[in-house]
Every structure is written in structure tokens, then in C-alpha cells.
Amino acid sequence: MAENGGMLALVRLRRGVVGESRRVCHLIPVPPAGAVPAQLTALCGEAIFPGEAEVLDGLRGMPCHACLMRNAPSGPGLLANAG
């Protein structure tokens, strides 16, 4: 869940938009129903523009580590063994 309690979508930039090594899966807060923003912003700060990304229907691909860290629960020891 996003910081505001909203839903998150898992998206990946399409082939040809960026090189394969940058096609990581980002977490993006889902905009309110009916809202069509000019761009979406991943938790890591990456701007995603219309037509550049695909919404994934499940967990697959390489995750964006910065997005994961921004969404990880906080607390002592929770990420102590995260590598």
C-alpha cells in the first residue's frame, strides 16, 4: 500500500523505451478514479509517461530496489538481513 493507504500498481517500462537493464518493475501509486495525470511517478521518483509502460498482473521481472525500499515497513531489525 502507498503511504496514503491507496493502492499500488506494478509497472515496467516497455521494450524500446529504455535498455533491457533498466526495465525494472516499479511501484506506482494508482491515481484516483477518473484522474488522468500527464505522468505517473514511481515511489523511487522515476517519471512514467503515457504509452511508456506496461501494467503487470503479478510479480515478475527484476524489481526496482529503490521502490521496494520506499515501501518497506519501518522498524528496528526488519531489514537487518536484507543484504
Sequence and secondary structure as in RCSB ss.txt:
>XXXX:A:sequence
MAENGGMLALVRLRRGVVGESRRVCHLIPVPPAGAVPAQLTALCGEAIFPGEAEVLDGLRGMPCHACLMRNAPSG
PGLLANAG
>XXXX:A:secstr
  TTS  EEEEEE BTTB GGG  EEEEE   TT   S EE TTS EE TTSEEE SSS S B HHHHHHHS  S
TTTTTT  
